[in-house]
Amino acid sequence: MTTYIIRVIVTSGTTYEYPVKTQRLAELEVERIKKDGYRHYEGNAVIEYGWVNDVTWFRREE
């Protein structure tokens, strides 16, 4: 099974990764993050990063 992973590196150097279902969704998500920034949800908290150092996607075979 193929999984597409979004990898976001924020300004503090922290790396976040999360899966999406299709390559097209991965491409669209990367463009959205480049434009709008990244939101990380942790419990009830939302951490917003208006600027990210790097955002990419890659394919993982399982």
Backbone as a printed PyTorch tensor [residue, N CA C, xyz], in Angstrom:
tensor([[[ 0.8380, -1.1830,  0.0000],
         [ 0.0000,  0.0000,  0.0000],
         [ 0.8820,  1.2450,  0.0000]],

        [[ 0.4900,  2.2050, -0.7800],
         [ 1.2460,  3.4480, -0.8840],
         [ 0.6340,  4.5110,  0.0140]],

        [[ 1.4730,  5.1620,  0.7890],
         [ 1.0560,  6.2900,  1.6170],
         [ 1.8800,  7.4960,  1.2040]],

        [[ 1.2430,  8.6380,  1.1470],
         [ 1.9300,  9.8820,  0.8220],
         [ 2.0920, 10.6780,  2.1050]],

        [[ 3.3000, 11.1040,  2.3710],
         [ 3.6300, 11.7770,  3.6290],
         [ 3.9720, 13.2330,  3.3550]],

        [[ 3.3750, 14.1200,  4.1360],
         [ 3.7240, 15.5400,  4.1130],
         [ 4.7350, 15.7490,  5.2240]],

        [[ 5.8590, 16.3750,  4.9080],
         [ 6.8760, 16.7010,  5.9160],
         [ 7.0140, 18.2200,  5.9660]],

        [[ 6.7770, 18.7780,  7.1540],
         [ 6.8630, 20.2220,  7.3730],
         [ 7.9670, 20.4890,  8.3790]],

        [[ 8.9060, 21.3540,  8.0280],
         [ 9.9430, 21.7920,  8.9570],
         [ 9.6680, 23.2580,  9.2640]],

        [[ 9.3800, 23.5420, 10.5280],
         [ 9.0190, 24.9110, 10.9270],
         [10.2650, 25.6800, 11.3540]],

        [[10.0880, 26.9520, 11.6530],
         [11.2190, 27.8430, 11.9140],
         [12.0610, 27.4240, 13.1140]],

        [[11.4780, 26.7290, 14.0880],
         [12.2450, 26.2800, 15.2560],
         [13.0900, 25.0470, 14.9470]],

        [[12.9100, 24.4720, 13.7550],
         [13.6340, 23.2680, 13.3780],
         [12.8570, 21.9910, 13.6440]],

        [[11.6920, 22.1160, 14.2650],
         [10.8470, 20.9540, 14.5340],
         [10.2730, 20.4140, 13.2270]],

        [[10.2650, 19.0970, 13.0950],
         [ 9.7250, 18.4520, 11.8990],
         [ 8.4230, 17.7500, 12.2470]],

        [[ 7.4040, 18.0100, 11.4470],
         [ 6.1170, 17.3340, 11.5860],
         [ 5.8690, 16.5370, 10.3200]],

        [[ 5.3310, 15.3310, 10.4640],
         [ 4.9650, 14.4950,  9.3210],
         [ 3.5580, 13.9620,  9.5280]],

        [[ 2.7950, 13.9010,  8.4430],
         [ 1.4670, 13.2920,  8.5150],
         [ 1.0820, 12.7430,  7.1490]],

        [[ 0.2530, 11.6940,  7.1430],
         [-0.1080, 11.0400,  5.8810],
         [-1.3240, 11.6790,  5.2130]],

        [[-1.3570, 11.5640,  3.8940],
         [-2.5480, 11.8560,  3.1010],
         [-2.7610, 10.6790,  2.1530]],

        [[-3.9340, 10.6040,  1.5350],
         [-4.2910,  9.3950,  0.7980],
         [-3.7860,  9.3420, -0.6450]],

        [[-3.6720, 10.4820, -1.3050],
         [-3.3020, 10.4500, -2.7190],
         [-2.1730, 11.4360, -3.0130]],

        [[-1.5270, 11.2170, -4.1430],
         [-0.4550, 12.1190, -4.5650],
         [-0.9990, 13.5190, -4.8370]],

        [[-2.1680, 13.6010, -5.4300],
         [-2.7600, 14.9120, -5.7240],
         [-3.0430, 15.6800, -4.4340]],

        [[-3.5700, 15.0020, -3.4140],
         [-3.7950, 15.6690, -2.1210],
         [-2.4820, 16.1510, -1.5290]],

        [[-1.4240, 15.3660, -1.6700],
         [-0.1150, 15.7700, -1.1640],
         [ 0.3680, 17.0330, -1.8710]],

        [[ 0.2320, 17.0680, -3.1860],
         [ 0.6610, 18.2440, -3.9470],
         [-0.1330, 19.4840, -3.5470]],

        [[-1.4430, 19.3340, -3.3950],
         [-2.2860, 20.4650, -3.0030],
         [-1.9750, 20.9380, -1.5850]],

        [[-1.7340, 20.0120, -0.6810],
         [-1.4280, 20.3600,  0.7070],
         [-0.1130, 21.1280,  0.8050]],

        [[ 0.8880, 20.7160,  0.0410],
         [ 2.1690, 21.4280,  0.0350],
         [ 1.9680, 22.8590, -0.4440]],

        [[ 1.2020, 23.0420, -1.5090],
         [ 0.9430, 24.3980, -2.0090],
         [ 0.1910, 25.2370, -0.9870]],

        [[-0.7840, 24.6290, -0.3070],
         [-1.5610, 25.3570,  0.6970],
         [-0.6800, 25.7930,  1.8650]],

        [[ 0.1900, 24.9050,  2.3260],
         [ 1.0730, 25.2420,  3.4490],
         [ 2.0470, 26.3420,  3.0520]],

        [[ 2.5800, 26.2840,  1.8400],
         [ 3.4830, 27.3400,  1.3680],
         [ 2.7840, 28.6890,  1.3610]],

        [[ 1.5060, 28.6860,  1.0120],
         [ 0.7470, 29.9270,  0.9230],
         [ 0.2330, 30.4180,  2.2740]],

        [[-0.3550, 29.5050,  3.0660],
         [-1.0840, 29.8950,  4.2740],
         [-0.3740, 29.5930,  5.5860]],

        [[ 0.7250, 28.8420,  5.5550],
         [ 1.3720, 28.4350,  6.7910],
         [ 0.8330, 27.0990,  7.2730]],

        [[ 1.2810, 26.6800,  8.4350],
         [ 0.9580, 25.3510,  8.9530],
         [ 0.3520, 25.4540, 10.3370]],

        [[-0.6620, 24.6500, 10.6040],
         [-1.2730, 24.5590, 11.9310],
         [-1.0460, 23.1640, 12.4710]],

        [[-0.5040, 23.0820, 13.6710],
         [-0.2780, 21.7950, 14.3320],
         [-1.2280, 21.6890, 15.5100]],

        [[-1.9990, 20.6030, 15.5370],
         [-2.9800, 20.3820, 16.5940],
         [-2.4260, 19.3920, 17.5900]],

        [[-2.4010, 19.7980, 18.8470],
         [-1.8730, 18.9440, 19.9090],
         [-2.8260, 19.0320, 21.1010]],

        [[-3.6520, 17.9840, 21.2730],
         [-4.6740, 18.0420, 22.3110],
         [-5.6630, 19.1450, 21.9940]],

        [[-5.8900, 20.0250, 22.9490],
         [-6.7880, 21.1570, 22.7290],
         [-6.0700, 22.3840, 22.1930]],

        [[-4.7620, 22.3050, 22.0720],
         [-3.9710, 23.4540, 21.6310],
         [-3.7660, 23.4340, 20.1150]],

        [[-3.7120, 24.6130, 19.5480],
         [-3.3930, 24.7780, 18.1320],
         [-2.1720, 25.6760, 18.0510]],

        [[-1.1310, 25.1840, 17.4150],
         [ 0.0830, 25.9770, 17.2230],
         [ 0.1200, 26.3980, 15.7610]],

        [[ 0.1440, 27.6950, 15.5170],
         [ 0.1320, 28.2000, 14.1460],
         [ 1.5040, 28.7060, 13.7520]],

        [[ 1.9690, 28.2530, 12.6110],
         [ 3.2330, 28.7050, 12.0450],
         [ 2.9150, 29.4240, 10.7380]],

        [[ 3.0880, 30.7290, 10.7210],
         [ 2.8240, 31.4990,  9.5140],
         [ 3.9050, 31.3270,  8.4670]],

        [[ 5.0630, 30.8900,  8.9100],
         [ 6.1980, 30.7100,  8.0020],
         [ 6.8120, 29.3510,  8.2880]],

        [[ 7.1330, 28.6020,  7.2470],
         [ 7.7940, 27.3100,  7.4170],
         [ 9.1090, 27.3250,  6.6530]],

        [[10.1230, 26.6140,  7.1770],
         [11.4110, 26.5430,  6.4940],
         [11.3370, 25.6690,  5.2560]],

        [[10.6060, 24.5540,  5.3470],
         [10.5350, 23.6260,  4.2240],
         [ 9.2580, 22.8050,  4.3310]],

        [[ 8.6700, 22.5170,  3.1960],
         [ 7.5310, 21.6060,  3.1590],
         [ 7.6550, 20.7670,  1.8870]],

        [[ 7.6000, 19.4600,  2.0530],
         [ 7.7210, 18.5420,  0.9280],
         [ 6.7670, 17.3690,  1.1380]],

        [[ 6.6100, 16.5750,  0.1160],
         [ 5.8660, 15.3310,  0.2450],
         [ 6.7070, 14.2140, -0.3590]],

        [[ 6.4720, 13.0010,  0.1040],
         [ 7.1490, 11.8460, -0.4610],
         [ 6.2470, 10.6330, -0.3420]],

        [[ 6.5870,  9.6060, -1.0670],
         [ 5.8080,  8.3720, -1.1280],
         [ 6.4670,  7.3100, -0.2550]],

        [[ 5.6620,  6.6000,  0.5270],
         [ 6.1670,  5.5170,  1.3660],
         [ 5.3880,  4.2490,  1.0150]],

        [[ 6.1200,  3.2210,  0.6240],
         [ 5.5100,  1.9240,  0.3040],
         [ 5.4680,  1.0800,  1.5610]],

        [[ 4.3190,  0.4820,  1.8300],
         [ 4.1710, -0.3660,  3.0220],
         [ 3.7440, -1.7560,  2.6340]]])
